[in-house]
């Protein structure tokens, strides 16, 4: 079941406007140790690789390349202060990362929320509450209109039925509409119990969505939103998360001959490692997946950057460079 295929990749100008309209600058406090997150006993949330541990409760600089500034701030995980006696869990919420063609697209972030058995509802509520993430990272935006409310959610036979307020389909063109649908689908399909999402607005199942009349033929899956992904989509580690050492980097890509590069840079921008990686397919209708282990050396814990890119078929020059701020730690 797929949305109408008359879509196109989001124009750079449209995405730039989206980011400018929603982003705000942020500051951050002194570096601290990576907090530990209580393990979840909820069977429907996958254990996942190391980025289930959020970064410290401070945010990196907006570029992800420099150290923190001087003013206190809540980090991308939205973690409660140490004095708050609440048990928490980590979920993922997907937003839109600004950039040029092949770089702009959906991006995962980690959110720390009160522990609950209703993980799908918690993930949706975190997604709709995007202020903390956007205040920390000006290059991240959301296509979901302000004021959108979650009216209901249920899961049956692998399909999550999500009911949203009328605001969800208001405003924006087709590019914005596809992105907001993709944000919800990626956020809910992080759980092993959800394979696809059926959209409702004010209790009515959606068959045509938004002002552009996008046709939705039943439940939507991640494969229906490949156009909303960058050329190389890193799903783990999440944007602004702890990378682990060695770092496990997973995602999907659509690159020439299935070959691309993965690099890790330290807080000063020095390249610590830069290695070749391959996806499972380079010229397929369905994007190839990858799962890469990257080792690096740093003398102390610090913010750095995970970089993915591919070489030009013409001269090998770096193309489609996409950077994630990540928390680096010395090898154990």
C-alpha positions as a printed Julia matrix, in Angstrom:
332×3 Matrix{Float64}:
   0.0    0.0     0.0
   1.66   3.22   -1.1
   0.94   6.92   -1.36
   0.54   8.35   -4.84
   3.95   8.29   -6.53
   3.71  11.75   -8.11
   5.96  13.02   -5.3
   9.38  14.6    -5.73
  12.32  15.14   -3.43
  11.82  18.22   -1.26
  13.26  21.3    -2.96
  16.17  22.84   -1.07
  14.43  26.2    -0.89
  11.28  24.75    0.63
  13.22  22.85    3.27
  15.37  25.89    4.06
  12.22  27.92    4.65
  10.87  25.15    6.89
  14.01  25.22    9.03
  14.19  29.0     9.23
  10.56  29.13   10.31
  10.92  26.6    13.12
  14.51  26.7    14.37
  16.01  28.58   17.3
  19.56  28.93   18.65
  20.73  27.08   21.73
  23.46  27.06   24.32
  24.85  24.31   26.48
  26.66  23.68   29.74
  29.88  21.95   30.75
  30.55  18.42   29.63
  29.6   15.59   31.93
  29.5   11.8    32.0
  27.06   9.94   29.78
  24.05   9.12   31.97
  22.86   5.55   32.2
  19.29   4.77   31.22
  17.35   2.09   33.13
  16.78  -0.94   30.87
  13.24  -1.29   29.59
  11.28  -4.47   30.21
   8.67  -3.52   27.62
   8.81  -6.27   24.97
   7.69  -4.02   22.11
  10.73  -1.74   22.25
  13.79  -3.17   20.55
  17.06  -3.21   22.48
  19.05  -1.74   19.58
  22.73  -0.84   19.42
  24.53   1.57   21.8
  22.69   4.75   20.9
  19.9    3.65   23.24
  22.12   5.47   25.74
  21.55   9.2    25.21
  24.33  11.73   25.13
  25.01  13.88   28.21
  22.2   16.23   29.15
  23.8   19.1    27.29
  23.68  19.81   23.59
  26.62  20.11   21.22
  27.11  23.27   19.25
  24.67  23.7    16.34
  27.34  22.45   13.93
  28.19  19.46   16.1
  31.88  20.21   15.55
  32.86  22.41   18.46
  32.66  22.13   22.21
  29.82  23.42   24.33
  29.12  27.05   25.04
  28.73  28.45   28.51
  25.03  28.66   29.35
  23.09  25.69   30.8
  20.68  23.89   28.51
  18.69  20.7    28.32
  20.22  18.34   25.77
  18.6   16.65   22.78
  17.37  13.75   24.85
  15.2   16.02   26.98
  16.43  14.12   30.05
  15.04  15.21   33.43
  17.4   16.76   35.94
  19.22  14.31   38.27
  16.99  15.4    41.16
  13.81  14.29   39.39
  12.76  10.91   40.87
  11.21   9.45   37.74
  11.98   6.21   35.92
  12.59   6.82   32.25
  13.05   5.09   28.92
  14.53   6.1    25.57
  12.47   6.38   22.39
  13.23   7.73   18.93
  11.51  10.65   17.2
  12.17  11.52   13.56
  12.49  15.06   12.26
  13.87  16.75    9.12
  17.54  17.69    8.74
  18.31  20.65    6.5
  20.76  20.42    3.61
  21.2   20.26   -0.14
  20.04  17.61   -2.58
  20.96  14.16   -1.27
  21.67  15.52    2.22
  18.3   16.87    3.38
  15.9   14.3     4.77
  14.51  12.5     7.78
  16.77  12.19   10.81
  16.38  10.2    14.06
  16.76  11.77   17.5
  16.62  10.18   20.94
  14.13  11.35   23.55
  14.06  10.39   27.22
  10.47  10.08   28.42
   8.77   8.73   31.56
   8.7    4.95   31.44
   5.38   3.48   30.3
   3.94   0.39   28.66
   2.31   2.68   26.08
   5.53   3.2    24.13
   3.83   4.09   20.84
   1.8    6.85   22.45
   4.89   8.11   24.28
   6.83   8.23   21.0
   4.07  10.15   19.24
   3.74  12.65   22.07
   7.5   13.19   22.04
   7.44  13.69   18.26
   4.71  16.34   18.51
   6.59  18.08   21.33
   9.51  19.14   19.14
  10.59  22.38   20.86
  13.49  20.91   22.86
  15.05  19.26   19.83
  14.61  22.25   17.54
  15.93  24.67   20.19
  19.06  22.54   20.59
  19.67  21.92   16.88
  18.77  24.83   14.59
  19.45  22.63   11.54
  16.58  20.3    12.5
  12.95  21.12   11.72
   9.57  19.44   11.81
   7.02  19.4     9.01
   4.21  18.67   11.48
   2.1   21.82   11.97
   2.13  23.48   15.37
  -0.93  22.63   17.42
  -1.29  19.08   16.09
  -2.68  16.83   18.83
  -2.72  13.07   19.25
  -6.34  12.0    19.63
  -5.81   8.25   19.78
  -3.53   5.36   18.88
  -3.96   1.59   18.71
  -1.9   -1.32   17.38
  -3.32  -4.49   15.85
  -1.72  -7.11   13.58
   1.34  -4.93   12.96
  -0.66  -1.84   11.97
  -0.66   1.26   14.17
  -3.79   3.35   13.7
  -3.01   6.93   14.69
  -5.71   9.57   15.01
  -4.53  13.19   14.81
  -6.27  16.55   15.02
  -7.24  18.51   11.92
  -4.12  20.66   12.28
  -2.01  17.73   11.04
  -3.17  18.11    7.44
  -3.26  21.89    7.34
  -0.87  24.13    5.42
   2.23  23.41    3.35
   2.6   21.83   -0.05
   3.1   18.22   -1.06
   6.75  18.17    0.08
   5.81  19.2     3.6
   2.89  16.73    3.64
   5.1   13.79    2.63
   7.64  14.72    5.28
   5.1   14.9     8.1
   3.65  11.52    7.09
   7.18  10.08    6.93
   8.02  11.46   10.37
   5.07   9.64   11.93
   5.67   6.39   10.04
   9.38   6.24   10.95
   8.67   7.13   14.58
   6.06   4.41   15.05
   7.8    1.67   13.05
  10.82   1.81   15.38
   8.9   -0.76   17.43
   8.9   -4.43   16.45
   5.12  -4.6    16.9
   4.52  -1.97   14.18
   5.13  -2.56   10.45
   2.91   0.16    9.01
   0.69   3.09    9.98
  -2.94   3.85    9.14
  -3.71   7.58    9.37
  -6.89   9.08   10.74
  -7.83  12.74   11.16
 -10.52  13.54   13.72
 -11.54   9.87   13.76
 -11.9    9.49    9.98
  -9.53   7.26    7.98
  -7.52   9.34    5.53
  -7.67   8.39    1.85
  -6.55  11.76    0.44
  -4.24  13.86    2.57
  -3.65  17.59    2.74
  -4.36  20.48    0.36
  -2.53  18.69   -2.47
  -4.8   15.64   -2.21
  -2.07  13.03   -1.7
  -3.65   9.6    -2.14
  -3.03   7.19    0.74
  -3.91   3.62   -0.15
  -4.22   1.99    3.24
  -1.47   1.66    5.86
   1.89   3.3     5.07
   5.31   1.68    5.63
   8.86   3.05    5.66
   9.42   1.94    2.07
   6.73   4.42    1.0
   8.92   7.34    2.09
  12.27   6.61    0.45
  12.13   9.99   -1.3
  12.18  11.66    2.1
  15.55  10.13    3.0
  19.03  11.46    2.21
  21.25   9.5    -0.17
  22.93   7.87    2.85
  20.51   7.55    5.76
  22.08   6.81    9.16
  19.46   5.46   11.55
  21.91   4.57   14.35
  23.53   6.3    16.1
  20.85   8.93   16.29
  21.6   12.62   15.79
  23.23  13.92   18.99
  23.5   10.47   20.63
  26.39   8.55   22.15
  28.22   6.71   19.36
  29.86   4.02   21.49
  33.39   2.78   20.82
  33.57   0.98   18.53
  30.65   2.79   16.92
  28.02   0.71   15.22
  26.58   2.6    12.23
  23.42   1.27   10.57
  20.97   2.56    7.99
  20.29   2.42    4.26
  21.64   4.06    1.14
  21.25   4.39   -2.59
  24.75   5.03   -3.93
  26.72   4.08   -7.04
  28.11   0.54   -6.79
  26.79   0.42   -3.19
  30.01   2.05   -1.94
  30.37   5.03    0.4
  32.56   6.33    3.25
  32.09   6.59    7.02
  34.31   8.93    9.02
  34.55  10.07   12.63
  35.93  13.51   13.51
  36.87  14.73   16.99
  35.76  17.98   18.6
  38.41  20.0    16.78
  37.4   18.6    13.39
  40.37  16.24   13.1
  39.57  13.05   11.17
  40.07  10.1    13.51
  39.08   7.42   11.01
  37.68   7.29    7.49
  36.76   3.91    6.07
  34.95   2.44    3.11
  31.51   0.91    3.65
  29.03  -0.89    1.44
  25.28  -1.28    1.37
  23.56  -4.47    0.27
  22.54  -3.0    -3.09
  23.73  -0.14   -5.28
  21.28  -0.05   -8.19
  18.0   -1.36   -6.8
  14.53   0.08   -6.51
  14.68  -0.67   -2.8
  17.55   1.0    -0.95
  20.39  -1.21    0.26
  21.02  -1.54    3.99
  24.32  -1.34    5.87
  25.69  -2.25    9.3
  29.24  -1.01    9.85
  31.59  -1.14   12.86
  33.86   1.88   13.18
  36.77   2.04   15.63
  38.42   5.28   16.68
  40.77   6.68   19.35
  40.12   9.73   21.53
  42.01  10.62   24.75
  38.85  11.79   26.56
  35.11  11.91   26.12
  34.01  14.74   23.84
  31.56  15.84   21.19
  32.57  14.92   17.66
  31.0   14.22   14.3
  29.94  11.12   12.43
  30.26  11.83    8.71
  28.93   9.82    5.78
  29.54  10.64    2.12
  30.25   9.07   -1.25
  32.81   9.72   -3.97
  31.9   11.37   -7.24
  31.77   8.89  -10.14
  33.6   11.51  -12.19
  36.61  12.37  -10.03
  36.1   10.77   -6.61
  35.47  14.08   -4.83
  33.29  13.88   -1.69
  29.56  14.2    -2.39
  26.42  14.15   -0.25
  28.3   14.89    2.99
  25.99  14.42    5.99
  27.27  15.11    9.53
  25.79  13.97   12.83
  26.98  15.35   16.19
  27.84  12.32   18.35
  29.32  11.81   21.83
  32.71  10.09   21.55
  34.36   8.08   24.31
  37.74   6.35   24.71
  37.75   2.65   23.85
  36.91   0.46   26.82
